[in-house]
Amino acid sequence: MKDKGLLRIILCILIIMLLTSCWNRRELNELAIVTGIGIDKAPDKEEYEVTFQIVNPSSTATSTGANTGQSTTTVYSTTDRTLFGAFRKTSKKTARQLFFAHTQLVVIGEAFARSGINEIFDVFERSHELRLNSTVLVSRGVDANAVLKILLPIESLPAIGMVKKAKNTAKIWGENKNINIFELINEITGEGEVAISGIRIIGDREEGKKKASLEQTEVKAILSINGLGVFKKGKLTAWLEGSEAKGTLWVQNKIDQTIVNIDTENMEASVAVHINYSKTDINVELQGGIPVFHVHIQEEGKVNETRGFVDFSSADEIMKLEEQLAEHTKEEVIQSIQAAQRLKSDIFGFGNELKRLRPKEWEAVKEQWDSLFAQGKLDIRVEAYIRGTGMRLKPYMNKDQFN
């Protein structure tokens, strides 16, 4: 019995010695924390140009004396045939190993996006170092490299500031969508096409790189979420703006909140309705070999402002506004679908819906779906309800004062 007990003790000691513990640990002061990644096409090469926005810890620390006058981030760029190769090749320029656990943003350069993006996300799925929930944006008019070099007021880390902008405007304005890498891969591998929000530099790019530009009330350059990029077979083909972009989000059931301005008898776009609920159902069927897109939208909102006289105590006036609201939404949806049909790019997932509901019919038409989508007929139905008028019914000015 004693021999068995001794044997057990020896075995336990051997097992403990074999435990690897923190064999792959990396000290914080040995890491370069990456908050944003930019992907461009290298000039005159069949290579990627990959840009990394890296946190400068001495400038972001909150302790006394941490302000060194340096920028909060540093940007490095490297070219290579593969993205992962560029990740590792950057070690020639940085004193620390890149650490991607806090990467919030991936920016794709417009020129590169027009050449095709479908293959670039493979490394994000394979590597345990990269995040699939990073927001994706496409730069407009400039390379991704230039976007990541712009410093932002309020937010000390520009990449995080850009992500907040993308999420905020998608939530309360509704002309742009917030999409991450995981969602983008699902769309690429589905039966439809992809739409990604754009980001534009407004102002002086060179001044926007300097920390001194932030030391004034009006900065020299800002980054603005702008437009919705439409892709065809992985290549950026066009940009949707304004009503066409918002209509796209209506169809995709991505509207959380938005504002719709409705006309009155005496003034155009004078009643602001805050949409705080929206739900879209779509159905696709074939009639005589031509697809019919049935889109049913239910929306609710409240009046937040009026520049003309409207008596909101009148049920007839409320019903009239609801009809105008429904018509306005319907028009935006029609504009967006017709724009996509001109591009032969099914960014709404109508093909996915036909495949889900009627798989046999889908098999018969999937090879010709691009041309059939462009010929598709529209059946748009919108139900709009105004649920409130704010803190008062009638405007504080009477009808004569508005004339």
C-alpha positions as CSV (number, residue, x, y, z in Angstrom):
1,M,0.0,0.0,0.0
2,K,2.9,2.3,0.8
3,D,4.5,1.6,-2.5
4,K,1.2,2.4,-4.3
5,G,0.9,5.7,-2.4
6,L,4.5,6.7,-3.3
7,L,3.8,5.8,-6.9
8,R,0.8,8.1,-7.0
9,I,2.8,11.0,-5.6
10,I,5.5,10.5,-8.2
11,L,3.0,10.4,-11.0
12,C,1.3,13.6,-9.7
13,I,4.7,15.4,-9.6
14,L,5.5,14.3,-13.2
15,I,2.1,15.5,-14.4
16,I,2.6,18.9,-12.8
17,M,6.0,19.2,-14.4
18,L,4.4,18.5,-17.8
19,L,1.8,21.3,-17.4
20,T,2.7,24.1,-19.8
21,S,1.1,26.9,-17.8
22,C,1.6,30.3,-19.6
23,W,3.9,28.9,-22.2
24,N,2.8,31.4,-24.8
25,R,2.5,34.5,-22.5
26,R,3.6,37.9,-23.9
27,E,4.4,40.8,-21.6
28,L,2.4,44.0,-22.3
29,N,5.5,46.1,-22.7
30,E,6.6,43.7,-25.6
31,L,3.4,44.3,-27.6
32,A,2.3,46.9,-30.1
33,I,-1.5,47.1,-29.8
34,V,-3.2,47.5,-33.2
35,T,-6.5,49.4,-33.2
36,G,-7.0,49.7,-37.0
37,I,-5.9,48.0,-40.2
38,G,-5.9,49.5,-43.7
39,I,-5.7,47.4,-46.9
40,D,-4.6,48.9,-50.2
41,K,-3.1,47.7,-53.4
42,A,0.6,48.4,-53.5
43,P,1.6,50.7,-56.4
44,D,3.2,49.0,-59.4
45,K,3.2,45.6,-57.5
46,E,0.9,42.6,-57.3
47,E,1.1,43.0,-53.5
48,Y,-1.0,44.3,-50.6
49,E,0.0,47.5,-48.8
50,V,-1.1,46.9,-45.3
51,T,-1.3,49.8,-42.8
52,F,-1.4,49.4,-39.0
53,Q,-2.6,52.1,-36.5
54,I,-0.8,51.3,-33.3
55,V,-1.4,52.8,-29.8
56,N,1.3,54.9,-28.3
57,P,1.0,53.9,-24.7
58,S,3.0,56.8,-23.3
59,S,0.5,59.3,-24.9
60,T,-2.7,57.5,-23.9
61,A,-1.8,56.8,-20.2
62,T,-3.9,58.8,-17.7
63,S,-1.2,59.1,-15.0
64,T,0.4,62.4,-14.2
65,G,3.2,63.2,-16.5
66,A,2.1,60.9,-19.2
67,N,1.6,63.6,-21.8
68,T,4.8,63.6,-23.8
69,G,3.5,65.7,-26.7
70,Q,3.5,62.7,-29.0
71,S,0.6,61.5,-31.0
72,T,-1.7,58.9,-29.4
73,T,-1.1,56.6,-32.4
74,T,1.7,55.6,-34.8
75,V,1.1,54.3,-38.3
76,Y,3.2,51.7,-40.1
77,S,2.8,50.4,-43.6
78,T,4.3,47.2,-45.2
79,T,3.8,45.5,-48.5
80,D,3.7,41.8,-49.1
81,R,2.0,39.1,-51.3
82,T,-0.1,38.0,-48.4
83,L,-1.7,39.9,-45.5
84,F,-0.2,37.6,-42.9
85,G,3.2,38.1,-44.5
86,A,2.7,41.8,-44.1
87,F,1.7,41.3,-40.4
88,R,5.0,39.6,-39.7
89,K,7.1,41.7,-42.1
90,T,6.2,44.8,-40.1
91,S,8.6,43.5,-37.4
92,K,11.4,45.1,-39.5
93,K,9.9,48.5,-38.5
94,T,8.5,48.1,-35.1
95,A,10.3,47.3,-31.8
96,R,7.3,45.3,-30.6
97,Q,5.2,42.4,-31.9
98,L,1.8,43.4,-33.3
99,F,-1.1,42.4,-31.1
100,F,-4.5,42.3,-32.8
101,A,-6.9,41.5,-29.9
102,H,-8.0,45.1,-29.7
103,T,-8.4,45.7,-33.5
104,Q,-11.7,47.6,-33.9
105,L,-11.5,48.6,-37.6
106,V,-10.6,47.4,-41.0
107,V,-10.5,50.1,-43.8
108,I,-10.3,49.0,-47.4
109,G,-9.0,51.5,-49.9
110,E,-11.4,52.5,-52.7
111,A,-8.9,51.7,-55.5
112,F,-8.3,48.2,-54.1
113,A,-12.0,47.7,-53.5
114,R,-12.6,48.2,-57.2
115,S,-10.2,45.4,-58.0
116,G,-11.9,42.9,-55.7
117,I,-12.0,42.1,-52.0
118,N,-13.4,38.6,-51.7
119,E,-10.1,36.9,-51.0
120,I,-8.8,39.2,-48.3
121,F,-10.8,37.9,-45.4
122,D,-9.4,34.3,-45.4
123,V,-6.7,35.2,-42.9
124,F,-9.3,36.7,-40.5
125,E,-11.0,33.3,-40.2
126,R,-7.9,31.2,-40.0
127,S,-5.8,33.2,-37.6
128,H,-6.6,33.1,-33.9
129,E,-4.9,36.5,-33.5
130,L,-7.5,38.4,-35.6
131,R,-11.1,39.5,-34.7
132,L,-14.1,38.7,-36.8
133,N,-16.2,41.5,-35.1
134,S,-14.0,44.4,-36.4
135,T,-16.0,47.0,-38.3
136,V,-15.3,47.3,-42.1
137,L,-15.4,50.6,-44.0
138,V,-14.3,51.6,-47.6
139,S,-12.3,54.8,-48.0
140,R,-13.6,57.2,-50.6
141,G,-11.3,59.2,-52.9
142,V,-8.2,58.2,-50.9
143,D,-6.3,55.1,-49.9
144,A,-7.0,53.4,-46.5
145,N,-3.5,54.5,-45.5
146,A,-4.5,58.1,-45.6
147,V,-7.7,57.5,-43.5
148,L,-5.7,55.8,-40.7
149,K,-3.3,58.8,-40.4
150,I,-6.0,61.4,-39.6
151,L,-6.3,62.3,-35.9
152,L,-9.7,62.9,-34.4
153,P,-10.9,65.3,-31.7
154,I,-12.7,63.9,-28.6
155,E,-11.5,60.3,-29.3
156,S,-7.9,59.8,-28.6
157,L,-7.7,56.6,-30.7
158,P,-8.9,57.4,-34.3
159,A,-9.8,53.9,-35.2
160,I,-12.1,53.6,-32.2
161,G,-13.6,57.0,-33.1
162,M,-14.3,55.9,-36.6
163,V,-16.1,52.8,-35.4
164,K,-18.2,54.8,-33.0
165,K,-19.1,57.1,-35.9
166,A,-20.1,54.2,-38.1
167,K,-22.3,52.7,-35.3
168,N,-23.8,56.0,-34.3
169,T,-24.9,57.2,-37.7
170,A,-26.2,53.7,-38.7
171,K,-28.3,53.7,-35.5
172,I,-29.8,57.2,-35.6
173,W,-29.6,58.4,-39.2
174,G,-30.0,55.3,-41.3
175,E,-28.1,55.9,-44.5
176,N,-25.2,53.7,-43.6
177,K,-24.9,50.2,-42.3
178,N,-22.5,49.0,-39.6
179,I,-21.0,45.7,-40.9
180,N,-18.3,43.5,-39.4
181,I,-16.0,40.9,-41.0
182,F,-18.1,37.9,-39.9
183,E,-21.3,39.4,-41.4
184,L,-19.4,40.4,-44.6
185,I,-18.1,36.8,-45.1
186,N,-21.6,35.5,-44.7
187,E,-22.8,38.0,-47.4
188,I,-19.9,37.1,-49.7
189,T,-20.7,33.4,-49.4
190,G,-24.4,33.9,-49.9
191,E,-26.4,34.3,-53.1
192,G,-26.5,38.1,-53.0
193,E,-24.0,41.0,-53.3
194,V,-22.3,43.2,-50.7
195,A,-22.8,46.8,-49.6
196,I,-20.3,48.5,-47.3
197,S,-20.4,52.0,-45.8
198,G,-17.8,54.6,-47.0
199,I,-15.6,57.0,-45.1
200,R,-14.3,60.2,-46.6
201,I,-11.7,62.8,-45.5
202,I,-13.1,66.3,-45.4
203,G,-10.5,69.1,-45.3
204,D,-6.7,69.2,-45.4
205,R,-5.3,65.7,-45.2
206,E,-1.8,66.8,-44.4
207,E,-2.9,69.1,-41.5
208,G,-5.2,66.3,-40.3
209,K,-2.1,64.1,-39.5
210,K,-0.7,66.7,-37.1
211,K,-1.5,66.8,-33.4
212,A,-1.4,70.6,-33.6
213,S,-4.6,70.6,-35.7
214,L,-6.5,69.4,-32.6
215,E,-5.4,72.3,-30.5
216,Q,-8.2,74.6,-31.9
217,T,-12.0,74.7,-32.0
218,E,-12.2,73.9,-35.7
219,V,-10.0,71.1,-36.9
220,K,-8.4,71.1,-40.3
221,A,-9.6,67.7,-41.3
222,I,-12.4,65.4,-40.2
223,L,-13.5,61.9,-41.2
224,S,-17.1,61.5,-42.3
225,I,-19.1,58.3,-42.8
226,N,-20.3,58.8,-46.3
227,G,-22.3,56.8,-48.9
228,L,-23.0,53.1,-49.3
229,G,-20.6,51.2,-51.6
230,V,-22.3,48.6,-53.9
231,F,-20.2,45.6,-54.9
232,K,-20.6,43.2,-57.8
233,K,-18.8,39.9,-57.7
234,G,-16.6,41.3,-54.9
235,K,-15.7,44.5,-56.8
236,L,-16.9,48.0,-55.9
237,T,-19.0,49.3,-58.7
238,A,-20.9,52.4,-57.5
239,W,-21.9,54.5,-54.5
240,L,-25.4,55.0,-53.3
241,E,-26.2,58.3,-51.6
242,G,-29.1,59.9,-49.7
243,S,-32.5,58.4,-50.4
244,E,-31.0,55.5,-52.4
245,A,-28.8,54.5,-49.5
246,K,-31.6,54.9,-46.9
247,G,-34.0,52.9,-49.1
248,T,-31.4,50.1,-49.2
249,L,-31.4,49.9,-45.4
250,W,-35.2,49.9,-45.4
251,V,-35.3,46.8,-47.5
252,Q,-32.5,45.1,-45.6
253,N,-34.4,45.7,-42.3
254,K,-31.5,47.6,-40.9
255,I,-33.3,50.8,-40.0
256,D,-33.2,51.3,-36.2
257,Q,-34.0,55.0,-36.2
258,T,-34.1,57.8,-38.8
259,I,-35.7,61.1,-39.6
260,V,-38.2,61.7,-42.4
261,N,-39.2,65.2,-43.4
262,I,-42.8,65.5,-44.7
263,D,-44.3,68.3,-46.7
264,T,-47.2,70.4,-45.5
265,E,-49.7,72.4,-47.7
266,N,-47.6,75.6,-47.5
267,M,-44.0,74.3,-47.0
268,E,-41.8,71.6,-48.3
269,A,-40.2,69.1,-45.9
270,S,-41.5,71.0,-42.9
271,V,-42.6,68.2,-40.5
272,A,-39.8,66.1,-39.0
273,V,-41.0,62.6,-38.0
274,H,-38.6,60.6,-35.9
275,I,-38.9,56.9,-36.9
276,N,-38.2,54.8,-33.8
277,Y,-39.6,51.4,-35.0
278,S,-39.3,49.7,-38.4
279,K,-39.8,46.1,-39.6
280,T,-39.4,44.8,-43.1
281,D,-40.6,41.5,-44.5
282,I,-39.6,40.4,-48.0
283,N,-40.9,37.6,-50.2
284,V,-39.8,36.6,-53.7
285,E,-41.6,34.5,-56.2
286,L,-41.4,33.9,-59.9
287,Q,-44.3,34.8,-62.2
288,G,-43.8,33.7,-65.8
289,G,-40.1,33.3,-65.1
290,I,-39.7,36.9,-63.9
291,P,-39.1,37.5,-60.2
292,V,-41.5,39.6,-58.2
293,F,-40.1,41.3,-55.1
294,H,-42.7,41.7,-52.4
295,V,-41.5,44.2,-49.7
296,H,-43.7,45.0,-46.7
297,I,-42.6,47.7,-44.3
298,Q,-44.2,48.6,-41.0
299,E,-42.9,51.8,-39.4
300,E,-43.8,53.9,-36.4
301,G,-42.7,57.4,-35.3
302,K,-43.5,60.6,-33.6
303,V,-43.5,64.2,-34.7
304,N,-40.5,66.1,-33.3
305,E,-40.7,69.4,-35.1
306,T,-42.9,71.4,-37.5
307,R,-42.1,74.5,-39.4
308,G,-45.7,75.0,-40.7
309,F,-49.1,75.0,-39.0
310,V,-50.5,71.5,-38.5
311,D,-53.3,70.8,-36.1
312,F,-52.2,67.5,-34.6
313,S,-55.3,67.3,-32.5
314,S,-57.2,66.4,-35.8
315,A,-57.3,62.7,-36.6
316,D,-57.6,63.6,-40.3
317,E,-54.4,65.5,-40.2
318,I,-52.6,62.6,-38.5
319,M,-53.9,60.2,-41.1
320,K,-52.8,62.5,-43.9
321,L,-49.3,62.7,-42.4
322,E,-49.2,58.9,-42.1
323,E,-50.1,58.5,-45.8
324,Q,-47.4,61.0,-46.8
325,L,-44.9,59.2,-44.5
326,A,-45.7,55.8,-46.1
327,E,-45.4,57.3,-49.6
328,H,-42.1,58.9,-48.8
329,T,-40.7,55.6,-47.5
330,K,-42.1,53.7,-50.5
331,E,-40.4,56.2,-52.9
332,E,-37.0,55.7,-51.2
333,V,-37.3,51.9,-51.4
334,I,-38.2,52.1,-55.1
335,Q,-35.3,54.3,-55.8
336,S,-32.8,52.0,-54.0
337,I,-34.1,48.8,-55.7
338,Q,-34.1,50.4,-59.2
339,A,-30.5,51.7,-58.6
340,A,-29.4,48.2,-57.7
341,Q,-31.2,46.8,-60.7
342,R,-29.3,49.1,-63.0
343,L,-26.1,47.8,-61.5
344,K,-27.4,44.2,-61.6
345,S,-26.3,43.8,-58.0
346,D,-28.6,42.1,-55.6
347,I,-27.5,43.8,-52.4
348,F,-30.9,43.1,-50.7
349,G,-30.6,39.3,-50.5
350,F,-33.6,38.6,-52.8
351,G,-31.7,35.6,-54.2
352,N,-31.1,34.2,-50.7
353,E,-34.8,34.6,-50.0
354,L,-35.9,32.8,-53.2
355,K,-33.5,30.0,-52.4
356,R,-34.8,29.7,-48.9
357,L,-38.5,29.7,-49.8
358,R,-38.5,28.0,-53.2
359,P,-35.2,26.0,-53.6
360,K,-36.3,24.2,-56.8
361,E,-37.2,27.4,-58.5
362,W,-33.9,28.9,-57.4
363,E,-31.9,26.1,-59.0
364,A,-33.7,26.7,-62.3
365,V,-32.8,30.4,-62.4
366,K,-29.6,30.9,-60.3
367,E,-27.3,31.0,-63.4
368,Q,-29.3,33.9,-64.9
369,W,-30.1,35.6,-61.6
370,D,-28.2,38.8,-62.4
371,S,-30.2,39.6,-65.5
372,L,-33.5,38.3,-63.9
373,F,-32.9,40.5,-60.8
374,A,-32.5,43.5,-63.1
375,Q,-35.9,42.7,-64.7
376,G,-37.7,42.0,-61.4
377,K,-41.1,43.6,-60.7
378,L,-41.7,45.5,-57.5
379,D,-44.6,45.1,-55.0
380,I,-43.9,47.6,-52.2
381,R,-46.4,48.1,-49.4
382,V,-45.7,50.5,-46.5
383,E,-47.8,50.9,-43.3
384,A,-46.9,54.0,-41.4
385,Y,-48.1,55.1,-38.0
386,I,-47.6,58.3,-36.1
387,R,-47.7,57.4,-32.4
388,G,-47.1,60.8,-30.8
389,T,-46.6,64.5,-31.4
390,G,-44.3,65.5,-28.6
391,M,-45.2,67.8,-25.7
392,R,-48.0,69.7,-27.5
393,L,-50.6,69.3,-30.3
394,K,-50.9,72.6,-32.1
395,P,-47.8,74.8,-32.8
396,Y,-47.4,77.8,-30.4
397,M,-47.7,80.1,-33.4
398,N,-51.2,80.4,-34.9
399,K,-52.0,79.7,-38.6
400,D,-51.8,83.3,-39.7
401,Q,-48.3,83.8,-38.3
402,F,-47.0,81.0,-40.6
403,N,-48.2,82.8,-43.7
